[in-house]
Amino acid sequence: MTHTVPPFVHLHIHTQYSLLDGAIRIDALLKRVIDFGMDSVAITDHGTMFGVLEFFLKAGKAGIKPIIGCEYYLAPRKLTDKTALDHQGLSHLVVLAETSEGYRNLCKLATIAQFKGFYHKPRIDKNVLRQHSKGLIALSACLHGEIPKLISEDRLDGADEAALTYLDIFGKDNFFLEIQNNGIPVQEKVNKALVDMSKRLSIPLIATNDCHYLDKEDARAHEVLLCIQTGKSIYDPDHFKFGTDQLYFKSREEMHDYFKTYPGSIENTVSIAKRCNVDFDFKSYHFPKFETPSGQTAEEFFEQKTREGYNQKIKHVKEKNPDIDENQYKERIDNEISTINSMGFPGYFLIVADFINYAKKQNIPVGPGRGSAAGSLVAYSLGITALDPIEHGLIFERFLNPGRKSMPDIDVDFCINGREEIFKYVVEKYGGGDYVAQIITFGKLKPRAVIRDVGRALDIPLREVDAIAKMVPDVLNISLNDALKQEPRIRAIAEQKPEIDDLLKICRVLEGLPRHASTHAAGVVVADKPFVEYLPLYKGKKGEVLTQFDMKCVEKIGLVKFDFLGLRNLTVIANTLSLIAKQGGTPPDLIDISLDDPDTYRLLVSGDTTGVFQLESSGMKDLLVRLKPKCFDDVIALVALYRPGPMESGMIDDYVDRKHGKKKM
């Protein structure tokens, strides 16, 4: 597509991560940037940086230059002042990272806003801005910016004073007056005053569009999204709305047509985009520091602890089976130690062994190990797992492969009542909330949820909306379009009732957007430096420290994740052992429990496995009855088989038939 107008870059964009406010999906945004012949675009979500890394990675892949920013909420006084008037006086400020130092300052500001300034919204103040202004470029924001607000109130002297303060904070050429064409009447008055201010105070202009949705036609769906956020009906005269349909992603032609008479406002978007150059290190791992005894390296201490544990374990293995090939064990432990040291992972193993050892000392039940980590003799020697991998024919390279450097991933099961205590131990030992955090995750507007939320906002009777939501097939990750194809009743109702047709059209625009932030069930990150050197932090509903990036993005930038899984089955087992002891019995040693107990297999074959970990679903009970396990290897096979690939391919039927001689091996 050839363009006859100068290039333009959108520097004020609210993506899906301006929760229940931005309706622009990152993938669709980048496609539109390409379609419009643009080569750069910014992300400036409200008060948070949730989507920054996803945006950066996807933009890079699409050949688009990503500009990282945030539209901060600014407290009118100090961020520690928290009164109703302080909330009413809140203003906006768009801040972009020019350099990597600027990116780190964005992270610091977004984190301070959560943990020190939060009052209704995450807020910063001018003192904090001044302390963290290096490498940043600021724009005066929309009509909610401090300067536009003062202009609209005819307080022009106050507006000048505010502009000069920002100029002083960010420095010459780092602060811009933001003009917009949004169809809101007062904006014309503000634009006129900003042009005058620009001339008088020598502060350059910048053209933006405060984009909240991709297409003009999405304005109504966006209004409904705001109603979902505020819990209001779209028919409530007091419901929060923007009063315009112009906050869409405009083409460079549309922007040029309006702003061509505003000197420099278009050209400055391009010059800012050229100035902003932030990059991430995706090649390094940032291992937390494990304190070793004086004079020992992590590698030396890791090898010492592993060999001590190995010597204990090999005695136990030989007691059980005197005929083992000890050379096989020796070669395996030497190879694993060498591989783990060469890959730079000894600290990781020491930390996992440390918190598992702490749990055992506190009598908090710990699982014997699951996943590929059970294939490591080092993990067995350090007490991370309770399973001899050689006895069970498990392969170390499935867990760690020197030919493919990726982080080890050890899932650890704890009794559900003790998980929090382990987490607190790790926080205290490894540096507190600046170094240890849980991981954020996002609840999404899935088909049933979006139907109910939009129905509420459109004032459609709950009974009707609920009936339609329940018609959506109960299929994992089903989309609304797939649901309409599979369920003709929904289509029929939409054809008969215009309000339901309208509901479904809006649902299609909003489906899949993040609805709220919550805490990942297991993920814990431990860093080697304060987190704000890598990413911003978020304050959870219960005050917990969370990363603002999700699990995949946390791993992408090389931060080290541990999985603390709270498992109710372990709690039930611990309570059962306690009851046996209280009644005068001798509780079994679960680590040395017999794997060929006939009564256990009779129970499994009957399918009476409610409460048995991984064997209690109706499908698994059915498989137990069909397979008729007679030994531990059979149990291993059925757990391995009961997953989507084998289930969908007919492999389970083949395995069962061959086991019972109905088909040839």
C-alpha positions as CSV (number, residue, x, y, z in Angstrom):
1,M,0.0,0.0,0.0
2,T,1.6,3.3,-1.1
3,H,1.1,6.4,1.1
4,T,1.0,10.0,0.0
5,V,1.2,11.3,3.6
6,P,4.2,11.4,6.0
7,P,4.7,8.5,8.4
8,F,3.0,8.6,11.8
9,V,3.4,6.4,14.9
10,H,0.7,5.8,17.5
11,L,2.2,6.4,20.9
12,H,-0.9,6.2,23.2
13,I,-2.5,2.7,23.0
14,H,-4.6,0.8,25.5
15,T,-4.4,-3.0,24.8
16,Q,-6.4,-5.8,26.3
17,Y,-4.1,-5.4,29.4
18,S,-5.8,-2.2,30.4
19,L,-8.2,-4.6,32.1
20,L,-11.9,-4.1,31.3
21,D,-10.9,-0.8,29.6
22,G,-8.7,-1.5,26.6
23,A,-10.2,-3.8,23.9
24,I,-7.3,-3.9,21.5
25,R,-5.8,-7.4,21.2
26,I,-2.0,-7.4,20.6
27,D,-2.1,-9.7,17.6
28,A,-4.9,-7.7,15.9
29,L,-3.1,-4.4,16.7
30,L,0.2,-5.6,15.1
31,K,-1.7,-6.8,12.0
32,R,-3.4,-3.4,11.7
33,V,0.0,-1.6,12.1
34,I,1.3,-3.6,9.1
35,D,-1.9,-3.0,7.1
36,F,-1.6,0.8,7.7
37,G,2.0,0.8,6.5
38,M,3.4,1.8,9.9
39,D,6.7,0.4,11.3
40,S,6.4,1.2,15.0
41,V,3.7,1.3,17.7
42,A,3.6,1.8,21.5
43,I,1.9,0.1,24.4
44,T,0.7,2.4,27.2
45,D,-1.7,0.5,29.4
46,H,-3.3,2.1,32.5
47,G,-1.1,2.0,35.6
48,T,0.4,-1.5,34.8
49,M,2.8,-3.2,32.4
50,F,1.1,-6.6,32.2
51,G,1.4,-6.9,28.4
52,V,4.8,-5.3,27.8
53,L,6.9,-8.4,27.1
54,E,4.2,-10.2,25.1
55,F,3.9,-7.1,23.0
56,F,7.7,-6.7,22.6
57,L,8.2,-10.3,21.5
58,K,5.2,-10.4,19.1
59,A,6.1,-7.0,17.6
60,G,9.7,-8.1,17.0
61,K,8.5,-11.2,15.3
62,A,6.1,-9.2,13.1
63,G,9.0,-6.8,12.1
64,I,7.5,-3.9,14.0
65,K,9.5,-1.7,16.4
66,P,7.9,-1.9,19.9
67,I,7.8,1.2,22.1
68,I,7.3,0.4,25.7
69,G,5.3,2.7,27.9
70,C,2.7,3.1,30.6
71,E,-0.1,5.6,31.3
72,Y,0.4,6.3,35.0
73,Y,-2.1,7.6,37.5
74,L,-0.6,10.6,39.2
75,A,-1.6,11.6,42.7
76,P,-2.5,15.3,43.1
77,R,-0.3,15.6,46.2
78,K,2.0,12.9,47.7
79,L,1.3,9.3,46.9
80,T,0.9,8.7,50.7
81,D,-2.1,11.1,50.8
82,K,-5.1,9.0,50.5
83,T,-8.4,10.9,50.9
84,A,-11.5,11.1,48.7
85,L,-10.2,14.5,47.3
86,D,-6.9,12.8,46.4
87,H,-8.9,10.2,44.4
88,Q,-11.0,12.9,42.7
89,G,-7.8,14.9,41.8
90,L,-6.1,11.9,40.1
91,S,-4.6,12.7,36.7
92,H,-2.9,10.7,33.9
93,L,0.6,10.9,32.4
94,V,1.9,8.8,29.5
95,V,5.5,7.8,29.9
96,L,7.7,6.0,27.3
97,A,11.0,4.2,27.8
98,E,13.7,5.7,25.6
99,T,16.5,3.4,26.9
100,S,17.0,0.2,28.9
101,E,17.5,2.4,32.0
102,G,14.2,4.1,31.1
103,Y,12.6,0.6,31.0
104,R,13.9,-0.2,34.5
105,N,12.5,3.2,35.7
106,L,9.1,2.3,34.2
107,C,9.3,-1.0,36.2
108,K,10.2,0.9,39.4
109,L,7.4,3.4,39.0
110,A,4.8,0.7,38.2
111,T,5.9,-1.2,41.3
112,I,5.9,1.9,43.6
113,A,2.4,2.7,42.3
114,Q,1.2,-0.8,43.5
115,F,2.9,-1.0,46.9
116,K,3.2,2.6,48.1
117,G,0.7,4.6,46.1
118,F,-2.3,2.4,45.7
119,Y,-5.6,4.1,46.5
120,H,-8.5,3.0,44.3
121,K,-5.8,3.0,41.5
122,P,-2.0,2.4,41.4
123,R,-0.6,5.9,41.8
124,I,2.7,7.7,41.6
125,D,3.6,11.3,42.4
126,K,5.9,14.0,41.0
127,N,8.6,13.3,43.7
128,V,8.8,9.7,42.6
129,L,8.8,10.7,39.0
130,R,11.8,13.0,39.6
131,Q,13.7,10.2,41.3
132,H,13.1,7.8,38.4
133,S,13.0,10.1,35.3
134,K,16.2,9.0,33.5
135,G,15.7,7.5,30.1
136,L,12.1,8.4,29.9
137,I,9.9,10.6,27.6
138,A,6.6,11.9,28.9
139,L,3.4,13.0,27.1
140,S,0.8,15.1,28.8
141,A,-2.0,12.5,28.2
142,C,-5.7,12.7,27.4
143,L,-8.3,15.0,28.9
144,H,-7.6,13.4,32.3
145,G,-4.0,14.6,32.1
146,E,-3.1,17.3,34.7
147,I,-2.5,20.0,32.1
148,P,-5.6,19.4,29.9
149,K,-7.7,19.2,33.1
150,L,-6.4,22.6,34.3
151,I,-7.0,24.1,30.8
152,S,-10.6,22.8,30.7
153,E,-11.2,24.4,34.1
154,D,-9.8,27.8,32.7
155,R,-6.8,27.6,35.1
156,L,-4.2,28.5,32.5
157,D,-1.6,29.7,34.9
158,G,-1.8,26.4,36.8
159,A,-1.5,24.5,33.5
160,D,1.7,26.5,32.6
161,E,3.1,25.8,36.0
162,A,2.4,22.1,35.7
163,A,3.9,22.0,32.2
164,L,7.1,23.7,33.4
165,T,7.3,21.2,36.3
166,Y,7.2,18.2,33.9
167,L,9.7,19.9,31.7
168,D,12.0,20.3,34.7
169,I,11.5,16.6,35.8
170,F,12.1,15.0,32.4
171,G,14.4,17.6,30.7
172,K,14.3,19.5,27.4
173,D,13.1,17.4,24.5
174,N,11.7,14.7,26.8
175,F,8.3,16.2,27.5
176,F,5.6,16.7,24.9
177,L,2.1,18.3,24.9
178,E,-0.4,15.8,23.7
179,I,-3.1,16.9,21.3
180,Q,-6.0,14.7,20.2
181,N,-8.9,14.6,17.8
182,N,-11.5,12.6,19.7
183,G,-14.8,14.2,18.9
184,I,-15.2,15.5,22.5
185,P,-16.1,19.2,22.4
186,V,-13.8,20.4,25.2
187,Q,-10.8,18.8,23.4
188,E,-10.9,21.6,20.8
189,K,-10.5,24.2,23.6
190,V,-7.7,22.1,25.1
191,N,-5.9,21.7,21.7
192,K,-6.0,25.5,21.1
193,A,-4.6,26.3,24.5
194,L,-1.9,23.6,24.1
195,V,-0.7,25.1,20.8
196,D,-0.5,28.5,22.4
197,M,1.4,26.9,25.4
198,S,3.8,25.1,23.0
199,K,4.8,28.4,21.4
200,R,5.1,30.3,24.7
201,L,7.0,27.7,26.7
202,S,8.9,26.0,23.8
203,I,7.4,22.6,24.6
204,P,6.8,20.5,21.4
205,L,3.4,19.1,20.4
206,I,2.6,15.4,19.8
207,A,-0.4,13.9,18.1
208,T,-2.1,10.8,19.6
209,N,-5.5,9.2,19.6
210,D,-5.7,7.5,23.0
211,C,-6.8,4.2,21.2
212,H,-9.0,1.9,23.3
213,Y,-10.5,-0.2,20.6
214,L,-9.4,-1.2,17.1
215,D,-12.3,-0.3,14.9
216,K,-14.8,2.6,15.1
217,E,-17.6,0.0,15.1
218,D,-16.2,-1.4,18.4
219,A,-17.2,1.8,20.3
220,R,-20.4,0.3,21.6
221,A,-18.8,-3.0,22.6
222,H,-16.2,-0.9,24.5
223,E,-18.9,1.0,26.3
224,V,-20.3,-2.3,27.4
225,L,-16.8,-3.4,28.6
226,L,-16.7,-0.2,30.8
227,C,-20.1,-1.2,32.2
228,I,-18.7,-4.7,33.0
229,Q,-15.8,-2.9,34.8
230,T,-18.1,-0.6,36.8
231,G,-21.0,-3.1,37.4
232,K,-23.4,-0.7,35.7
233,S,-26.1,-1.2,33.0
234,I,-25.6,0.6,29.7
235,Y,-29.1,2.0,30.2
236,D,-28.1,3.6,33.5
237,P,-27.9,7.4,32.8
238,D,-24.9,7.7,35.2
239,H,-22.9,4.8,33.6
240,F,-19.2,5.6,32.9
241,K,-18.7,6.2,29.2
242,F,-16.2,8.1,26.9
243,G,-18.9,10.0,24.9
244,T,-17.2,9.4,21.6
245,D,-16.7,6.7,19.0
246,Q,-13.3,8.2,17.9
247,L,-10.9,6.3,20.2
248,Y,-10.1,3.7,17.6
249,F,-6.8,2.9,15.8
250,K,-6.8,5.6,13.1
251,S,-4.8,5.4,9.9
252,R,-1.9,7.7,9.2
253,E,-4.1,9.5,6.6
254,E,-6.8,10.1,9.2
255,M,-4.2,11.4,11.7
256,H,-2.5,13.6,9.0
257,D,-5.8,15.1,7.8
258,Y,-6.6,16.6,11.2
259,F,-3.1,17.3,12.6
260,K,-1.3,18.6,9.4
261,T,-1.9,22.2,10.6
262,Y,-0.3,21.5,14.1
263,P,3.4,22.1,13.7
264,G,5.6,19.1,14.3
265,S,2.8,17.1,16.0
266,I,3.0,14.2,13.4
267,E,6.8,14.4,12.8
268,N,7.5,14.2,16.5
269,T,5.8,10.8,16.8
270,V,8.3,9.4,14.3
271,S,11.3,11.1,16.0
272,I,10.2,9.7,19.4
273,A,9.8,6.2,17.9
274,K,13.4,6.5,16.5
275,R,14.7,7.6,19.9
276,C,13.1,4.7,21.8
277,N,15.5,1.7,21.9
278,V,14.9,-0.9,24.6
279,D,16.1,-4.4,24.5
280,F,15.9,-7.5,26.7
281,D,18.5,-10.2,27.4
282,F,16.8,-13.5,26.4
283,K,20.0,-15.6,26.6
284,S,21.0,-15.4,30.3
285,Y,19.5,-17.1,33.3
286,H,19.3,-15.1,36.5
287,F,19.9,-17.7,39.2
288,P,19.2,-16.7,42.8
289,K,22.2,-16.8,45.0
290,F,22.6,-19.8,47.3
291,E,24.8,-19.0,50.3
292,T,27.5,-21.7,50.5
293,P,29.9,-22.3,53.4
294,S,32.9,-19.9,53.3
295,G,35.4,-20.6,50.5
296,Q,33.2,-23.0,48.6
297,T,31.7,-22.4,45.2
298,A,28.1,-23.4,44.4
299,E,29.5,-26.2,42.2
300,E,31.7,-27.6,44.9
301,F,29.1,-27.4,47.6
302,F,26.5,-29.0,45.2
303,E,28.8,-31.9,44.4
304,Q,29.7,-32.4,48.1
305,K,26.0,-32.5,49.2
306,T,25.0,-34.7,46.3
307,R,27.8,-37.3,47.0
308,E,26.9,-37.3,50.7
309,G,23.3,-38.0,49.8
310,Y,24.3,-40.6,47.2
311,N,26.4,-42.6,49.7
312,Q,23.4,-42.8,52.0
313,K,21.0,-43.8,49.1
314,I,23.3,-46.4,47.5
315,K,23.5,-48.2,50.9
316,H,19.7,-48.3,51.0
317,V,19.5,-49.5,47.4
318,K,22.0,-52.3,48.1
319,E,20.1,-53.4,51.2
320,K,16.9,-53.8,49.0
321,N,18.8,-55.5,46.1
322,P,22.4,-56.7,46.8
323,D,22.8,-57.7,43.1
324,I,22.6,-54.2,41.7
325,D,25.3,-53.1,39.2
326,E,27.0,-50.4,41.4
327,N,29.1,-49.2,38.5
328,Q,25.9,-48.2,36.6
329,Y,25.0,-46.0,39.6
330,K,28.5,-44.5,39.9
331,E,28.7,-43.6,36.2
332,R,25.2,-42.1,36.3
333,I,25.8,-39.9,39.4
334,D,29.2,-38.7,37.9
335,N,27.5,-37.9,34.6
336,E,24.6,-36.0,36.2
337,I,26.8,-34.0,38.5
338,S,29.1,-33.0,35.5
339,T,26.1,-32.1,33.3
340,I,24.3,-30.0,36.0
341,N,27.6,-28.1,36.8
342,S,28.4,-27.5,33.1
343,M,24.9,-26.2,32.4
344,G,25.2,-23.8,35.4
345,F,22.3,-25.2,37.4
346,P,23.9,-26.3,40.8
347,G,22.3,-23.3,42.7
348,Y,18.8,-24.3,41.4
349,F,19.2,-27.9,42.8
350,L,20.6,-26.6,46.1
351,I,17.6,-24.2,46.6
352,V,15.0,-26.9,45.8
353,A,16.8,-29.4,48.1
354,D,16.9,-26.6,50.8
355,F,13.2,-25.9,50.9
356,I,12.2,-29.5,50.7
357,N,14.6,-30.3,53.6
358,Y,13.0,-27.5,55.5
359,A,9.5,-28.9,54.9
360,K,10.6,-32.3,56.1
361,K,12.1,-30.8,59.3
362,Q,8.8,-29.0,59.9
363,N,6.9,-32.3,59.4
364,I,5.1,-30.8,56.3
365,P,4.4,-33.7,54.0
366,V,6.2,-33.6,50.6
367,G,5.4,-35.6,47.5
368,P,7.9,-38.3,46.4
369,G,8.4,-36.4,43.1
370,R,6.5,-36.2,39.8
371,G,7.3,-35.4,36.2
372,S,10.7,-35.7,34.5
373,A,12.7,-34.8,37.6
374,A,12.1,-38.3,38.9
375,G,14.6,-39.4,36.2
376,S,17.5,-37.7,38.1
377,L,19.7,-39.7,40.4
378,V,21.1,-36.3,41.7
379,A,17.5,-35.3,42.7
380,Y,17.1,-38.7,44.5
381,S,20.5,-38.2,46.3
382,L,19.6,-34.7,47.4
383,G,16.2,-35.8,48.8
384,I,14.3,-33.8,46.2
385,T,12.6,-37.0,45.0
386,A,12.1,-40.3,46.8
387,L,12.4,-42.6,43.8
388,D,15.4,-44.5,42.5
389,P,15.4,-43.7,38.7
390,I,17.6,-46.6,37.7
391,E,15.3,-49.2,39.4
392,H,12.4,-47.8,37.4
393,G,14.3,-47.3,34.1
394,L,13.9,-43.5,34.1
395,I,16.1,-41.4,31.8
396,F,18.0,-38.3,33.1
397,E,18.1,-36.7,29.6
398,R,14.4,-36.4,29.5
399,F,14.8,-34.1,32.5
400,L,18.0,-32.3,31.5
401,N,19.5,-32.5,28.1
402,P,22.9,-30.9,27.6
403,G,22.2,-30.6,23.8
404,R,19.2,-28.4,24.5
405,K,19.8,-25.8,27.2
406,S,16.6,-25.1,29.0
407,M,15.8,-24.6,32.7
408,P,15.2,-27.6,34.9
409,D,11.6,-27.8,35.9
410,I,10.9,-29.6,39.2
411,D,7.3,-29.7,40.4
412,V,7.1,-30.1,44.2
413,D,4.0,-31.3,45.9
414,F,3.4,-30.1,49.5
415,C,0.5,-30.7,51.9
416,I,-2.0,-28.0,51.2
417,N,-1.8,-26.7,54.8
418,G,2.0,-26.4,54.7
419,R,2.5,-24.7,51.3
420,E,2.2,-21.2,52.7
421,E,4.8,-21.9,55.4
422,I,7.3,-23.1,52.8
423,F,6.7,-20.0,50.7
424,K,7.3,-17.8,53.7
425,Y,10.5,-19.6,54.4
426,V,11.7,-19.0,50.9
427,V,10.7,-15.3,51.0
428,E,12.7,-14.8,54.3
429,K,15.7,-16.8,53.2
430,Y,16.2,-15.4,49.7
431,G,15.7,-11.7,50.2
432,G,12.0,-10.8,50.8
433,G,9.4,-9.4,48.4
434,D,12.0,-7.6,46.3
435,Y,13.6,-11.0,45.3
436,V,10.8,-13.6,45.8
437,A,7.3,-13.3,44.2
438,Q,4.4,-15.4,43.0
439,I,3.4,-15.3,39.4
440,I,0.4,-13.4,37.9
441,T,-2.2,-15.1,35.8
442,F,-5.3,-13.6,34.1
443,G,-8.9,-14.8,34.2
444,K,-10.4,-14.3,30.7
445,L,-13.9,-13.5,29.3
446,K,-14.6,-17.1,28.2
447,P,-17.8,-17.7,26.2
448,R,-20.1,-18.5,29.1
449,A,-18.6,-15.7,31.3
450,V,-18.7,-13.1,28.5
451,I,-22.4,-13.9,27.7
452,R,-23.3,-13.4,31.4
453,D,-21.2,-10.2,31.8
454,V,-22.5,-8.6,28.6
455,G,-26.1,-9.7,29.3
456,R,-25.9,-8.0,32.7
457,A,-24.6,-4.8,31.1
458,L,-27.4,-4.9,28.5
459,D,-30.1,-5.4,31.2
460,I,-31.2,-8.7,29.6
461,P,-33.1,-10.8,32.2
462,L,-30.7,-13.1,34.1
463,R,-32.8,-16.2,33.4
464,E,-32.6,-15.6,29.6
465,V,-28.8,-14.9,29.7
466,D,-28.2,-17.9,32.0
467,A,-30.1,-20.2,29.7
468,I,-28.0,-19.2,26.6
469,A,-24.7,-19.4,28.6
470,K,-25.7,-23.0,29.6
471,M,-26.2,-23.9,25.9
472,V,-22.5,-23.3,25.2
473,P,-21.1,-26.9,24.9
474,D,-18.9,-27.9,27.8
475,V,-15.7,-28.3,25.7
476,L,-12.2,-27.1,26.7
477,N,-11.2,-23.8,25.1
478,I,-14.3,-23.7,22.9
479,S,-14.8,-20.3,21.1
480,L,-18.1,-18.5,20.8
481,N,-18.1,-19.1,17.0
482,D,-17.6,-22.8,17.5
483,A,-20.4,-22.9,20.1
484,L,-22.8,-21.2,17.6
485,K,-21.8,-23.8,15.0
486,Q,-22.4,-26.7,17.4
487,E,-25.5,-25.4,19.1
488,P,-28.3,-24.5,16.7
489,R,-30.6,-23.4,19.6
490,I,-28.4,-20.3,20.3
491,R,-28.6,-19.3,16.6
492,A,-32.3,-19.8,16.6
493,I,-32.8,-17.5,19.6
494,A,-30.6,-14.9,18.1
495,E,-32.6,-14.9,14.9
496,Q,-35.9,-14.5,16.8
497,K,-34.7,-11.9,19.3
498,P,-32.7,-8.8,18.2
499,E,-31.5,-8.1,21.7
500,I,-29.8,-11.6,21.8
501,D,-28.3,-11.0,18.4
502,D,-26.9,-7.8,19.7
503,L,-25.6,-9.6,22.8
504,L,-23.7,-12.1,20.7
505,K,-22.2,-9.5,18.4
506,I,-20.8,-7.6,21.4
507,C,-19.6,-10.9,23.0
508,R,-17.6,-11.7,19.8
509,V,-15.7,-8.4,20.2
510,L,-15.0,-8.9,23.9
511,E,-14.5,-12.7,24.1
512,G,-11.1,-13.8,25.3
513,L,-10.1,-10.4,26.8
514,P,-8.4,-10.6,30.2
515,R,-11.0,-9.9,32.9
516,H,-9.0,-9.8,36.1
517,A,-5.6,-10.6,37.5
518,S,-5.0,-13.4,40.0
519,T,-2.3,-15.6,41.5
520,H,-0.8,-18.6,39.6
521,A,-1.6,-21.7,41.7
522,A,2.0,-23.0,41.9
523,G,4.6,-20.7,40.3
524,V,7.2,-18.9,42.6
525,V,10.1,-16.8,41.2
526,V,13.3,-16.1,43.0
527,A,15.7,-13.5,41.5
528,D,19.4,-12.7,41.9
529,K,18.7,-8.9,42.0
530,P,15.6,-6.8,43.0
531,F,12.8,-7.7,40.5
532,V,12.5,-4.1,39.3
533,E,15.8,-4.6,37.4
534,Y,13.9,-7.1,35.2
535,L,10.1,-6.5,35.5
536,P,7.4,-4.7,37.5
537,L,5.6,-6.1,40.5
538,Y,1.8,-6.3,41.2
539,K,0.0,-6.3,44.6
540,G,-2.5,-9.1,44.8
541,K,-5.9,-8.9,46.5
542,K,-4.5,-10.3,49.7
543,G,-1.3,-8.1,49.6
544,E,0.8,-10.8,48.0
545,V,3.7,-9.9,45.7
546,L,3.2,-11.0,42.1
547,T,5.2,-10.5,38.9
548,Q,3.3,-8.3,36.4
549,F,4.4,-10.7,33.7
550,D,2.8,-14.1,33.3
551,M,4.7,-17.4,33.6
552,K,5.9,-17.7,30.0
553,C,7.2,-14.1,30.0
554,V,8.9,-14.6,33.4
555,E,10.8,-17.6,32.0
556,K,11.6,-15.8,28.7
557,I,13.7,-13.1,30.5
558,G,15.6,-15.8,32.3
559,L,14.1,-15.6,35.8
560,V,14.1,-18.8,37.7
561,K,10.7,-20.4,38.5
562,F,9.9,-23.0,41.1
563,D,6.6,-24.8,41.3
564,F,5.1,-25.2,44.8
565,L,2.0,-27.3,44.4
566,G,-0.5,-27.6,47.3
567,L,-1.9,-31.1,47.2
568,R,-4.9,-32.1,49.3
569,N,-4.1,-35.8,48.9
570,L,-0.9,-35.4,50.9
571,T,-2.9,-33.7,53.7
572,V,-5.4,-36.6,53.7
573,I,-2.5,-39.2,53.8
574,A,-0.8,-37.3,56.7
575,N,-4.0,-37.1,58.7
576,T,-4.6,-40.9,58.1
577,L,-1.0,-41.8,59.3
578,S,-1.6,-39.6,62.4
579,L,-4.9,-41.3,63.2
580,I,-3.2,-44.8,62.9
581,A,-0.6,-43.7,65.4
582,K,-3.2,-42.2,67.8
583,Q,-5.1,-45.5,67.7
584,G,-1.9,-47.4,68.8
585,G,-1.1,-48.7,65.3
586,T,2.2,-48.5,63.5
587,P,1.9,-46.2,60.5
588,P,3.6,-47.5,57.3
589,D,6.8,-45.9,56.0
590,L,5.5,-44.5,52.7
591,I,9.0,-44.3,51.2
592,D,9.5,-48.0,51.8
593,I,6.0,-49.1,51.1
594,S,5.5,-52.5,49.3
595,L,4.7,-52.0,45.6
596,D,3.3,-55.5,45.2
597,D,0.5,-55.6,47.9
598,P,-2.3,-57.8,46.4
599,D,-5.1,-56.0,48.4
600,T,-4.0,-52.7,46.7
601,Y,-4.3,-54.1,43.2
602,R,-7.7,-55.7,44.1
603,L,-8.9,-52.2,45.1
604,L,-7.5,-50.6,41.9
605,V,-9.1,-53.3,39.7
606,S,-12.5,-52.6,41.3
607,G,-12.3,-49.0,40.3
608,D,-12.9,-47.9,43.9
609,T,-10.3,-45.1,43.8
610,T,-12.1,-41.9,44.9
611,G,-9.4,-39.9,46.8
612,V,-6.5,-41.7,45.1
613,F,-4.2,-39.2,43.5
614,Q,-4.4,-39.2,39.7
615,L,-6.7,-42.3,39.7
616,E,-10.0,-40.8,40.8
617,S,-11.6,-39.4,37.6
618,S,-14.5,-41.4,36.1
619,G,-12.4,-42.0,32.9
620,M,-9.5,-43.3,34.9
621,K,-11.7,-45.5,37.0
622,D,-13.1,-47.0,33.8
623,L,-9.5,-47.6,32.5
624,L,-8.5,-49.3,35.8
625,V,-11.4,-51.7,35.5
626,R,-10.6,-52.5,31.8
627,L,-6.8,-52.7,32.2
628,K,-6.8,-54.7,35.5
629,P,-3.3,-53.6,36.8
630,K,-1.5,-56.4,38.5
631,C,1.9,-54.7,39.2
632,F,3.4,-51.2,39.6
633,D,4.5,-51.1,35.9
634,D,0.8,-51.4,34.9
635,V,0.0,-48.4,37.1
636,I,2.8,-46.4,35.5
637,A,1.5,-47.4,32.0
638,L,-2.1,-46.3,32.7
639,V,-1.1,-42.9,34.2
640,A,1.1,-42.4,31.1
641,L,-1.7,-43.5,28.7
642,Y,-4.5,-41.3,30.3
643,R,-3.7,-38.1,28.5
644,P,-5.1,-36.4,25.3
645,G,-2.8,-37.9,22.7
646,P,-3.2,-41.6,23.5
647,M,-6.9,-41.1,24.4
648,E,-7.7,-39.6,21.0
649,S,-5.6,-42.0,18.9
650,G,-7.1,-45.2,20.1
651,M,-3.8,-46.2,21.7
652,I,-5.5,-47.0,25.0
653,D,-7.8,-49.6,23.4
654,D,-4.9,-51.2,21.6
655,Y,-2.9,-51.4,24.9
656,V,-5.7,-52.9,26.9
657,D,-6.5,-55.5,24.1
658,R,-2.8,-56.5,23.8
659,K,-2.4,-56.8,27.5
660,H,-5.3,-59.2,27.7
661,G,-4.2,-61.2,24.6
662,K,-7.0,-60.0,22.3
663,K,-4.6,-58.4,19.9
664,K,-1.0,-59.3,18.9
665,M,1.8,-57.4,20.5
